[in-house]
Amino acid sequence: MSNSLQVGMTRELKIKSLAEHSARKFYHNLPDVLATPILGGLMERVSAELIDEHLEAGQQSVGISMNLKHLAPTPLGMEVRVTTEVTAVDGRKLTFNLEAFDEAEKIAEATHERFIIQAEKFNARVAEKAKNML
């Protein structure tokens, strides 16, 4: 891992919320609004994108925790903006503070942790685990 990952680094992601982002995709009796799992995925994505620019060959990052508060609904069709900021770097573990906004208001906040891994070692472990399923 590069030493270039520092507390205070930020990144932003914008998307337009679409029908495929609806909570109803997860269960029929949910509102037709931006789903919480989608919002969490966007938060993971923007944080991973920030890290990715600083990884060495063969490295990836994995999420290890997220504490997400979904504060307000977002109608489909609205733009969603997610921001992430590195708040701690502890070896290969990074902590992020995130906020999300739609065109009207703040819709979510979260803390998220990611861990930098060696992809080859990680994938070998996953393959071994899968092999044991047979």
N, C-alpha and C positions, 0 to 999 in steps of 0.2 A: 504494500500500500504506500502510496505517495504521502509525504509529509505535508502535502498541500491542502489537505482537508483541515479546516480551521473553524473554530467557534465563530459564529457571525455570518458565515456564508449563507446565501439565500438563492432560491430559485422560484419561479412562478410558472403555472400551467393554466391555460384557459381552454375550455371546451364549451360547445353548445350542447345542452342537455337534450337528448333525443328519446324517441319512444323506446329504444332498446335499453335506456337507463332507468326505466320505470320500476317502481317497487312491485308492480303487478307481474313483472317477469319472474319474481321469486315466489309469489303466492297471489292467487286470484282475488282474494278479499283484502287487498292492500290499496291505499290511494294511488292514483296515477300521477305520481310526483317522483322527483329524483330519489332513488333508493339509497339507503344508508350504506349497503355494501359497495355500491358504485362509488360513493363519496370516499369511503375508506380506500378503495382501489386507486382512486385518483391521488389520494394523499401518499399512498405507498409509491405510486409511479413517480410523482414529482421528487420525492426524496431519493429514490433509486437513481433517477436521472442526474440529480446533483452529484451523487457519489460516483456514478459511472465515468464521468469525465476525468476522475482522478485515480482510477484503478490501474494497476499494472496488468500486463498480459496474464491471462489465466485466472484472474480474480473476478468475482461477482459479489453481490450483496443479497442478503436474505432478511426479511422482516422477522423480528423476534417478539415485538409487542406493539400494541396500539391501544391507547385510551382515547376514544372518540366520543365527543358530545355533539349530536345532531340537534341544532338549536331551532331551526326553522325550515319549513317546506319550500321546495323550489318547483315552480310549474315547469313542465317540459317545454322546451323551446327557449328558455332563458340561458344566457351565458353564465358559466360558473368559473370562478377564478380561485385557484388554490395556491397558497404560498407556504413555503417551508423554510425553516432556518435551523442551522446546526447550533445546538445549545451545549453539546458536550461531545468530546472526543476522548475515549478511554481505550487506547490501543486500537483494536479492530471493531469496537462497538461505538456507534454514533447515535446520539439522541437528537431528535428534531422537535421543534414546536411548529404546529401547522394551524392555519386558519383558512376558511373557505367562505366565499361571498358569492351571492347571485347578484343580479342587476339591482336588487332592492335593498339587501341587508346582509349582515354576517349570518351564515347558515350553519357553521360548524367550527369546532376547534379540537385539536388533538395533540397528544404527545406520542411519539413513535420512536422505536429503536430498531436499528438495522445492524447487522454483523457482516463484516467482510470475510468472505470464504475463498478458499482455493477450489475452483470449480471441479477440477479433476478428482480431488479427494472427496468432495461432497457427492459428486455423481457416482463414484464407486460405492460409497456408503448407501446411497439410494438404491443402486442396482442390487447390492447384497441383501438389502431389506426386501426388495421385490422378489428376489430369488427364493427367499424363505417363505413366501406366500404359497408357492407351488406344492 
